[in-house]
Amino acid sequence: MRISDLSAATGATPRMLRHYENAGVLTPQRHPNGYRSYSPEDVKTVHDIRCLLSSGLTLTEAAELIHIACTAPQHATADDRDAVLAQLDERTRRLDAGIERLLSEKASLAKLRADIANS
């Protein structure tokens, strides 16, 4: 599959796909003319990477997670897995803190609205 086909299948621009390749997340085969050739598994990889990025992970963190969890789990050491789990736990803590902050702001707005409506 060509880069345009992978782009159409995933919604990622060709520029994003080249960026993922430069980060080591995607490793397409190369034809003698230099063209990239992607496999059907790359569609899932791109979807996984975009999901991880949308959760707030950096591309470096996402690449590490994809490598350990999906691409080469048989080569991951216990330390590798522990490091990735620690990153995920930290991101979860940051998300929980953000959710609590947003809920507090929402409650404040609701109170302000009620105060204005009742005055």
N, C-alpha and C positions, 0 to 999 in steps of 0.2 A: 504494500500500500504506500502511496506517495504521501508527502507531507500535506498536500492539499486534501487528500482523502481523510487523513487522520484529523486534520483541522475541521473538516465537515462533520466527521463522526463524533467529535468531542466538544466542539464549540470553542476550542482554544485556537488562537491565531497561529499562523506559521512562525511568527516571531516568538510567541510564547513557547512553542514546541522546540525551537532552536535554543531558547534560553534553558529549558528543561534539559536538553541534551548537554549544553555547556556545564550545567550543574551536576551532570552525571546521573540524572534520574531516568532519562531515556537513552538507550544505546541502539540506534537503528543500524541496520546493515548498510554498507556503502557499496554502490555499484562502481565499476571502474571509471565511469564518467563523473563520479562524485555525488550522484543523486542518492538521497536517503531512501531506504525501504523499511517501512514499519510493519510489525506483526500485529495480528488481531489482539494479542495480549497487551500491546501498547495502548489500545483504547481504554482498557480497564486501568492501566497504570496512570494515564492522564486523568481519568475521572477520579481516581484515588488521590492523586496529587492536588487536583483542584479542590476536592472536598477538604483535605487537610489544610490547604492554604486558606480556605474560607473560614476555617475554625480558628484562624489566627496564628497558625504555625508559620515559621519562616520557611523558605524553600530549602534551606540547609537542613532544618529540623525534619521537614517532610521527606526529603531525600533519604535521610538517615533512617527514618521510620519505615519507609517503603522498602529500603534495602534489608533491614532486619526482619520486618514482619512479612514481606511478600516476595521479594526478589531472591534472597539467599538466606532464608531462616536457618538452614542447616549449617551455615558458616558463622552464625551469630554466637558469640560467647555469652555467658551469664552476665558478665559486666556490660556488654553491649545492650542486652535486653534491659538490665537494671537502669542504665543511663537513659534509654528511650522511655521507660516507664516513669522515671523521675521527671523527664521533660513533660510528659503527658499529665502527670499529677500536678506539676507547677502550672501548666496552662489551664487545667481544670480549676485550680484554686483562683487563678486570675479571673476566669469566667464567672465563678461563683461570687467573687467580690464585686464584679461589675454588675451582675444580676441584682445583688443586694442593694447596690447604689441606685440602680434604675428603679427598683421597687420602692425605695425610700423616696426618690424624686417623684414617682407617680403618686404615692400617698400624699406627699406635700401638695402636689397640684390638685388632687381631689379635695383636700381640706380647704385650700385656697378657693377653689370653685364653689364649694359648699358655703364658705363664709361670705363670698360675694353674692351668691344666690339668695342667702338668707338675710341679707342686710337691706 
